[in-house]
Amino acid sequence: MRRLPKPRIAAVAVLLALVLGPAPDPSAQVPKPDALKLYREGRYEESRVQCLTEISQDPANIEAYVVLGWSLVALGRYADAEIYARKAYEEVRKDPRVMETLGEASFFLGKNDQALRWFQAYITALPEGSRVASSYQYMGEIYIRTSRWGHADIALRTALQFEPSNARWWARLGYAREMGGDLRFALEAYDAALKINPGLTDAQLGRERVSKRIR
């Protein structure tokens, strides 16, 4: 078989390269996992792993820390959420979203006063934040835990200004008012909850209790 001269071989190689283009990069064919997308899809463990990978590559990646905190809370790993959120807060940036995660982690760990401080700091730093409503709701729950019924009333009413269709929060407002002896307004709150969700057991039982006491 006759062989092409070396110059012609080189010319053919150049021509093929122009026609076919550069060889594909295998690594470019695999899309990078999106930790936030995984979190929003409820794939919290996968999100957690991806966030840790990103942090190992860039220890100053505050976005990875934020999503990691959310994922750990969703997984019920509150102590780990507190550890990583505090690390982010102290070593990377005092991001309001990290403050909120510290509030949630502290809440579930039973650190009431600490949780209140973090939620208040988050609301002050990011008053239009996406988790302002839930922050007020958590504060209301802390006040219920500690029998501060008037404070619970204010916090839960504020939460409901952001999410007025949340039946469970209306029921908790009714409970705070019931415990504080404000029966007429407790009944109103329970009624509001049942208007949204007629099958909500806590609201049904609360309304029955208050109705008996009023009669």
Buried (B, 14 or more C-beta within 10 A) or exposed (E): EEEEEEEEEEEEEEEEEEEEEEEEEEEEEEEEBEBBEBBEEEBBEBBBBBBBEBBEEEEEBBBBBBBBBBBBBBBEBBEBBBBBBBBBBEEBBEBBBBBBBBBBBBBBBEBBEBBBBBBBBBBEBBEEBEBBBBBBBBBBBBBBEEEBBEBBBBBBBBBBEBBEEBBBBBBBBBBBBBBBEBBEBBBBBBBBBBEBBEEBEBBBEBBEBBEEEEE
